[in-house]
Amino acid sequence: MAPEVERSLSDSNDTQTRFEAIMPIFREAQQNRIFQDVVEQIENAILDGKLKAGDRLPPERELKETLKTSRSTLREALRVLEQKGLIERRLGVGGGAIVKEVTTNQVSQSLGLLIRTRKVSLEDLAEFRERFEGDIAALAASRASVEDTAHLHTLIEKARQFAEGGDDQFENFLAVDKEIHLYFARMTQNPIYISILMTVHQNINQYFKKYLMMASGEVKQNLAELANLVKATEKGDQEEARRLAQAHVRRFNANMERNRQQGAAAEKEDIPRGRQSGQ
């Protein structure tokens, strides 16, 4: 027999063996909640480690027979799992549903969608950021290295240059401000803190564009607060770092909330009186 044929048969046998090992993981789906049960069975098998990154799910025909479900229900379940980032579906030879590695990206994507679709109010976001970034600052202060504080000082000086550059440099100042916040998260050495804060800051721009306005004095105040936070971090003062971070975020959010309320009041004044009274 030709070597190519032997390899092909060997690969086919290995694949079949893997499928046979996977199939006992699944059972007939509950008929009164069949769609949810199909999703949960596959999802739990992945999260529990029974299916690992790179594993290929059995062919649809075999899964359909084992789960006792229709092809359309199975395909919709696979689509949901793909949206969650748990599998990817590939076409062609060697394709199928492949298990992906579970990372913090799945959480980040869901949180990002929540913020971008404005299902989170400015008030909710402010409350979360104040407490979350306070915790991050305290943890960063406890774990800061000499290299970390040196980098933070470099970022502060970079921000200072933009703060002194006037209105034309406001966007650049905000970019460095964001960089400072994210670096504090990296200093925690905790991937959950890093991922969540990165997602928040990557998706908060819609609020900044609509509600964030800063005069020159406010930009310099913002810079001074960040500089004091870096000093507290350098000293390893966790509670002072927490307090300063929370106060900084609180004032920043108050600025946006004030502008939001002023904008809402201005829009209300522009509405004709007849429309306000429902006439």
Backbone torsions as a table, in degrees:
resi	resn	phi	psi	omega
1	MET	NA	139.3	-178.1
2	ALA	-65.0	144.7	-179.4
3	PRO	-55.9	-38.9	-178.5
4	GLU	-62.3	-40.1	-179.9
5	VAL	-67.5	-41.6	179.5
6	GLU	-61.5	-43.3	178.9
7	ARG	-63.1	-41.3	-179.7
8	SER	-61.9	-44.1	179.7
9	LEU	-66.4	-38.2	179.4
10	SER	-64.2	-45.3	178.5
11	ASP	-61.6	-40.8	179.8
12	SER	-63.5	-41.8	179.9
13	ASN	-66.9	-40.3	178.8
14	ASP	-62.6	-42.7	179.5
15	THR	-62.1	-43.9	-179.5
16	GLN	-63.4	-39.6	179.2
17	THR	-63.1	-42.5	178.6
18	ARG	-63.5	-42.6	178.8
19	PHE	-60.7	-41.9	-179.8
20	GLU	-64.6	-32.3	177.9
21	ALA	-73.1	-32.2	-177.8
22	ILE	-77.9	-38.0	-171.4
23	MET	-55.0	-39.2	179.5
24	PRO	-62.3	-14.1	178.1
25	ILE	-64.8	-32.5	-174.0
26	PHE	-101.5	155.7	178.9
27	ARG	-136.5	173.4	177.6
28	GLU	-60.6	131.4	-178.1
29	ALA	-72.0	148.7	176.9
30	GLN	-66.7	124.5	-172.1
31	GLN	-70.5	-23.8	-178.3
32	ASN	-81.7	-10.9	176.1
33	ARG	-148.7	52.6	-167.4
34	ILE	-63.3	-42.5	-178.1
35	PHE	-63.9	-50.4	-179.3
36	GLN	-60.9	-37.6	-177.2
37	ASP	-68.9	-37.9	177.7
38	VAL	-62.7	-46.6	178.7
39	VAL	-59.7	-47.2	-176.1
40	GLU	-65.6	-39.1	-179.6
41	GLN	-61.3	-47.3	-178.7
42	ILE	-70.3	-42.0	-179.8
43	GLU	-61.7	-45.8	-179.3
44	ASN	-65.3	-36.4	178.4
45	ALA	-62.7	-34.5	178.9
46	ILE	-75.0	-48.4	-176.4
47	LEU	-69.3	-28.2	178.6
48	ASP	-83.4	-4.8	178.1
49	GLY	85.6	4.6	177.0
50	LYS	-70.5	-31.6	171.4
51	LEU	-112.3	128.7	-175.2
52	LYS	-109.5	163.4	179.3
53	ALA	-55.4	130.2	-179.3
54	GLY	97.7	-17.3	177.4
55	ASP	-66.3	142.8	176.7
56	ARG	-102.1	129.5	175.7
57	LEU	-65.9	151.9	177.1
58	PRO	-58.7	160.4	178.8
59	PRO	-56.1	152.7	-177.9
60	GLU	-54.3	-39.3	-177.2
61	ARG	-61.1	-43.4	-179.2
62	GLU	-71.0	-40.9	177.6
63	LEU	-63.0	-41.9	-178.9
64	LYS	-60.7	-41.9	-179.2
65	GLU	-69.9	-40.1	-179.4
66	THR	-68.4	-44.1	-177.3
67	LEU	-81.6	-11.2	-179.4
68	LYS	56.9	53.4	-179.8
69	THR	-131.9	169.5	178.5
70	SER	-82.6	160.7	178.8
71	ARG	-63.1	-39.6	-178.3
72	SER	-64.9	-40.8	178.3
73	THR	-65.6	-42.4	179.3
74	LEU	-63.1	-44.2	-179.0
75	ARG	-65.0	-37.3	177.5
76	GLU	-66.5	-38.9	177.4
77	ALA	-63.2	-42.1	178.6
78	LEU	-65.7	-34.9	178.1
79	ARG	-64.3	-41.6	178.5
80	VAL	-64.1	-42.7	179.3
81	LEU	-65.2	-33.1	177.4
82	GLU	-69.4	-40.3	177.6
83	GLN	-63.3	-32.6	178.1
84	LYS	-76.4	-8.1	179.1
85	GLY	81.5	16.2	-178.1
86	LEU	-89.4	-27.2	177.5
87	ILE	-137.4	164.7	167.8
88	GLU	-132.4	142.2	-178.8
89	ARG	-103.3	125.4	-178.8
90	ARG	-112.7	145.2	179.4
91	LEU	-97.0	163.6	173.4
92	GLY	84.4	-172.6	-179.5
93	VAL	-62.3	133.1	-178.9
94	GLY	78.9	8.3	-179.0
95	GLY	-85.4	-157.4	-176.8
96	GLY	116.5	-165.5	179.1
97	ALA	-93.1	116.3	-176.3
98	ILE	-109.4	133.6	179.4
99	VAL	-72.9	132.3	178.1
100	LYS	-98.0	159.8	176.5
101	GLU	-70.4	134.2	179.4
102	VAL	-83.0	121.7	179.6
103	THR	-131.8	-180.0	177.3
104	THR	-71.1	-9.9	-179.7
105	ASN	-61.0	-34.8	-179.2
106	GLN	-61.5	-43.6	178.3
107	VAL	-65.1	-42.7	-177.7
108	SER	-60.6	-43.0	-178.2
109	GLN	-63.4	-42.1	179.8
110	SER	-66.2	-42.8	179.0
111	LEU	-65.7	-39.6	178.4
112	GLY	-60.6	-42.7	177.9
113	LEU	-63.7	-39.0	-179.9
114	LEU	-60.8	-42.7	-178.8
115	ILE	-73.1	-45.4	-175.7
116	ARG	-65.2	-32.0	179.6
117	THR	-84.9	5.3	177.1
118	ARG	58.9	35.1	171.8
119	LYS	-80.0	-9.0	177.8
120	VAL	-111.1	125.2	-179.6
121	SER	-76.4	163.3	176.6
122	LEU	-60.2	-38.0	178.8
123	GLU	-64.8	-42.9	178.5
124	ASP	-62.7	-43.9	-178.8
125	LEU	-64.3	-40.6	179.6
126	ALA	-63.1	-45.0	-179.5
127	GLU	-61.7	-44.0	180.0
128	PHE	-64.7	-48.6	-175.6
129	ARG	-62.2	-41.1	-176.9
130	GLU	-59.5	-46.6	-178.6
131	ARG	-75.8	-42.1	-176.4
132	PHE	-66.6	-46.2	-178.0
133	GLU	-73.6	-23.9	172.0
134	GLY	-65.4	-44.2	177.1
135	ASP	-62.0	-42.4	180.0
136	ILE	-61.0	-45.5	-178.6
137	ALA	-62.0	-42.0	179.9
138	ALA	-64.2	-44.4	179.9
139	LEU	-67.5	-39.4	178.2
140	ALA	-62.0	-39.7	179.9
141	ALA	-63.9	-32.5	-179.0
142	SER	-78.2	-16.8	-174.7
143	ARG	-120.5	5.7	-175.2
144	ALA	-65.4	133.7	174.7
145	SER	-98.5	169.7	176.5
146	VAL	-59.8	-39.6	179.3
147	GLU	-64.7	-38.0	179.7
148	ASP	-62.7	-49.7	-177.3
149	THR	-67.1	-33.6	177.0
150	ALA	-63.8	-40.7	179.0
151	HIS	-67.3	-38.9	178.3
152	LEU	-62.7	-40.9	177.6
153	HIS	-62.6	-37.3	177.4
154	THR	-63.2	-42.0	179.2
155	LEU	-66.6	-38.6	178.4
156	ILE	-61.8	-43.3	179.1
157	GLU	-65.6	-37.1	176.8
158	LYS	-63.3	-43.7	178.4
159	ALA	-64.9	-36.9	-179.5
160	ARG	-61.5	-41.0	179.3
161	GLN	-61.2	-42.0	179.6
162	PHE	-71.9	-36.1	179.2
163	ALA	-62.9	-33.5	179.9
164	GLU	-86.2	-2.0	-177.2
165	GLY	-89.6	0.1	177.7
166	GLY	84.5	-171.4	-175.2
167	ASP	-59.9	-30.9	-178.2
168	ASP	-64.0	-21.4	-177.3
169	GLN	-103.7	10.7	-175.6
170	PHE	-61.7	-44.8	-179.6
171	GLU	-62.7	-39.6	178.3
172	ASN	-66.0	-37.4	177.0
173	PHE	-61.8	-45.0	179.3
174	LEU	-61.8	-36.5	179.7
175	ALA	-63.4	-41.2	178.6
176	VAL	-72.1	-37.6	175.3
177	ASP	-54.9	-47.2	177.8
178	LYS	-60.9	-42.9	-179.6
179	GLU	-60.6	-37.9	178.5
180	ILE	-65.7	-46.9	178.9
181	HIS	-58.4	-44.9	-178.0
182	LEU	-69.5	-31.1	178.8
183	TYR	-68.9	-35.8	174.5
184	PHE	-58.7	-41.0	178.5
185	ALA	-62.9	-42.1	179.4
186	ARG	-63.0	-33.2	-179.8
187	MET	-65.7	-21.8	178.0
188	THR	-69.5	-22.8	-178.4
189	GLN	63.4	22.4	-179.1
190	ASN	-114.2	114.2	-175.1
191	PRO	-61.7	-25.4	179.7
192	ILE	-71.9	-47.0	175.9
193	TYR	-58.2	-45.7	-177.4
194	ILE	-61.0	-49.5	-175.7
195	SER	-64.6	-45.4	-176.5
196	ILE	-67.8	-44.9	-178.6
197	LEU	-66.6	-37.4	177.9
198	MET	-62.1	-41.7	179.3
199	THR	-64.1	-43.5	179.2
200	VAL	-59.5	-49.4	-175.9
201	HIS	-71.7	-25.4	177.8
202	GLN	-76.3	-20.2	-174.9
203	ASN	-115.2	1.8	-175.9
204	ILE	-87.1	-6.2	-176.1
205	ASN	-57.2	-32.3	-179.4
206	GLN	-62.1	-32.7	176.9
207	TYR	-75.0	-39.7	178.7
208	PHE	-60.2	-47.2	-177.0
209	LYS	-62.1	-32.8	-175.3
210	LYS	-90.1	-35.3	-170.0
211	TYR	-120.9	-12.5	-173.5
212	LEU	-92.1	116.2	174.0
213	MET	-136.6	129.9	-178.2
214	MET	-131.8	129.7	171.6
215	ALA	-77.4	168.8	-177.8
216	SER	-56.0	-41.2	-179.6
217	GLY	-64.0	-36.9	-179.9
218	GLU	-70.3	-35.5	177.3
219	VAL	-63.6	-43.7	-179.9
220	LYS	-67.7	-33.8	176.4
221	GLN	-66.5	-41.1	177.9
222	ASN	-58.6	-44.4	179.2
223	LEU	-63.3	-43.6	-179.4
224	ALA	-61.7	-39.0	179.2
225	GLU	-64.7	-42.2	178.9
226	LEU	-66.1	-39.6	179.2
227	ALA	-63.4	-41.5	177.8
228	ASN	-65.7	-36.1	177.5
229	LEU	-63.8	-41.1	178.4
230	VAL	-64.1	-39.8	178.9
231	LYS	-62.9	-43.2	179.0
232	ALA	-64.2	-38.3	178.9
233	THR	-65.7	-41.1	179.7
234	GLU	-62.7	-34.3	178.6
235	LYS	-78.8	-11.9	-177.6
236	GLY	77.3	18.2	-178.8
237	ASP	-83.6	94.6	-172.9
238	GLN	-65.2	-46.1	-176.8
239	GLU	-69.4	-35.8	176.7
240	GLU	-67.6	-39.3	177.5
241	ALA	-62.9	-42.1	178.1
242	ARG	-61.2	-48.0	-177.8
243	ARG	-61.1	-45.6	-178.3
244	LEU	-66.4	-40.7	179.3
245	ALA	-63.9	-44.2	-179.2
246	GLN	-65.7	-41.0	178.8
247	ALA	-65.3	-38.6	179.5
248	HIS	-63.6	-49.1	-179.8
249	VAL	-66.1	-37.4	-179.8
250	ARG	-62.7	-45.3	-179.6
251	ARG	-68.0	-39.3	178.9
252	PHE	-60.7	-44.8	-179.5
253	ASN	-70.1	-34.9	177.9
254	ALA	-63.0	-35.7	176.8
255	ASN	-60.5	-46.8	-179.3
256	MET	-68.0	-39.9	-179.8
257	GLU	-64.9	-39.6	177.7
258	ARG	-61.7	-44.2	179.3
259	ASN	-67.3	-34.5	178.0
260	ARG	-64.5	-44.7	-178.7
261	GLN	-66.2	-40.0	178.2
262	GLN	-64.9	-39.8	178.4
263	GLY	-65.7	-39.8	179.2
264	ALA	-65.9	-39.8	179.0
265	ALA	-65.7	-39.4	179.5
266	ALA	-65.8	-40.1	178.4
267	GLU	-64.7	-37.9	-179.7
268	LYS	-64.9	-38.8	179.7
269	GLU	-67.7	-27.5	-179.3
270	ASP	-78.0	-16.6	-178.6
271	ILE	-75.6	129.6	178.4
272	PRO	-56.4	144.0	-176.3
273	ARG	-57.9	-35.9	179.4
274	GLY	-60.4	-39.9	179.9
275	ARG	-71.3	-34.6	179.9
276	GLN	-63.1	-38.9	-177.0
277	SER	-87.6	-1.1	178.6
278	GLY	82.6	12.1	-178.8
279	GLN	-79.7	NA	NA
